[in-house]
Amino acid sequence: MVEASEPTYDVPMDIKKNFNPAEISELIRVFKFYDTDKNETMDKKEFKQVCIDLGHRDITDEQVQTMLNEVDLNSDGVICFSEFLLMFQKLKSKNEKLFTQVVSSKAGDMNQNVDDSGFTHSYLVEEKEVFARALNHHLEGDKDLAHYLPVNIENDDFFFVVSDGIALCKLINLVQENTIDMRAVNMK
């Protein structure tokens, strides 16, 4: 039996240089979201939904077809991922504000931080809040973490709490008992 492999969304280098890693991740996620039949392309109906979500609620099928024809470089009647990237590359160069709105509208709020080394770290606020709630719920009453808990989910305290690894080690041991020997963890 041959298993279907997960599609790869390769980004050509000439396009990659125009987006940061978080934007590329978001574009992949957005493409997958609108590709409702999961055939790795967007047909007219799926593309129309993109237009509607961009605020063009009164767009006609004829207008969608005209726009699709402009983006569909190989004239196969659908938009593949590389054509989708080119479309957003043009959008970003013309209207940065609209581009930002599009890549964040379906995922929720995303935070990005650049560290001292120049690396960009990004995360969804919702994911951080879920992890913070999990720590608060599952590790409530832990004497080693009493000075950290409860974690305030409204700010970035979560990252401070997990920075020394103790909370994560304890959470891992809750999932699979004795995975980490806590005697070997520096608790100071």
C-alpha positions, 0 to 999 in steps of 0.5 A: 500500500502506498501512502500519500505523502504530505505536500511540500510547499517549496519557496523559490529563492527569488521569492523567498528573499521578499518574505521573512520566515514568519510570512512564508509560514503564514502564506503556506498556512493561508494557502492550505486554508483556502485550498478546501479540497486539498488538491494543492491548487486553488480553483475559481471558487476557492480564489473567490473566497480569498477575494471575499475575505479581503473585503471584496464581498460584492465581487462577481464571478466574471471579476474573479475569473479576470483576476484568476487569469492574471495570476494563473501564469501557466493557464491551467485554470487554477492557482498553484502555490508558486503563483499564489506566492507571486500574487502576494509578492506583488501585493506586498510590494504595492500595499504592505498594510493589506498584505499584513492584514491578509496573512494575519486575518485567519491565524490570529495575532502573531508576535515577532521578536528579533533577538540580539543575534538577529534571529526572528522568533515568531509565535501565535499569541493564542498558542502562548496562552494555551501553553501558559494555561496548561502550565497553570492548570497541570503544575498548580501547587508544584512547590518548585514552581510556586514562585512562577505560577500562576503564569499571567497569560496576558503578557510574555511571562510564559517565556520567563517561566520556561526559560530555565527548563524546569517547568517544561521538564515537569510538564514532560514528566506529567505526560510520560512519567520519569522521562526526565530524572529530576535529580539531574535537573539544576533546580537553582 
